[in-house]
């Protein structure tokens, strides 16, 4: 006579396995969605803060860029050991040039900054200590004797 030990083994059929797998997957997705929507370290801005206000300025910016395109010599820039040197047209008196330079870092808005244009010569230096290596968008909104100009460029520093 053979004696069998009574084992309480729970067997899971394939239907129950599918339901367990489906519930596990749904739980993972819900956890992922809740984590991404509540954790501030995953909070990224895809557009600027004042999107509609900037949209209204768009045509004005296009007009300034068109005016700048008519210049014999437009703004140029070069990388130096001290930073970025922005060169304004030499035919303009530097004391009469006003405006601002905005540098935008697409990868991290914490590094964005704006500088007022104050010239004694026809160049402006953005110091190296304010710039990180990588891609920057530069926007120079400037005026000379009542005419408004704009220069935009993507640069690699």
C-alpha positions, 0 to 999 in steps of 0.5 A: 500500500502506497501512502500519499501525502496530502499536499495543499497546492494551489494550481492556477489555470491560464485564465487566472494567470491572464487576469493577474498579469493584466491587473499587474500591468494596470497597477504599474501604469497607474503607479507610473502616471501618478508618479509622473504627474505629482513628482516635481522633478519630472515637471518640464516646460514645453513652452514659455510662461506667457505663451499668448503674450509672446504670440502677439509680439511675434509680428512685431518681431518679424518686422524688426527682423525684416528691418535688420535684414536691410542693414548693410552690416548686421550684428555678428558674434564670435566666441572669445576666451572671455565669453561671447563678443557681440559686434554691432554695425560699425557705421552706427554710433555706439552710444545711440544703440539701446536694447537688450540681449536675451540668452535662452538655454533650451535644456534648462530655463534656470540658466536663461538671462537678459542683459541691457545693451550699454556700449562705449564701443561697437561690441558687447561682451557676455562673460564666460562665467554666465555661459555653459557649454552647449546650445543657446538661443540668442535674441538681441532686441535693439534700437538705433535712432528710433528704428527697431531691429532684432537679431536671432540666432541659435549658437553653440558655445 
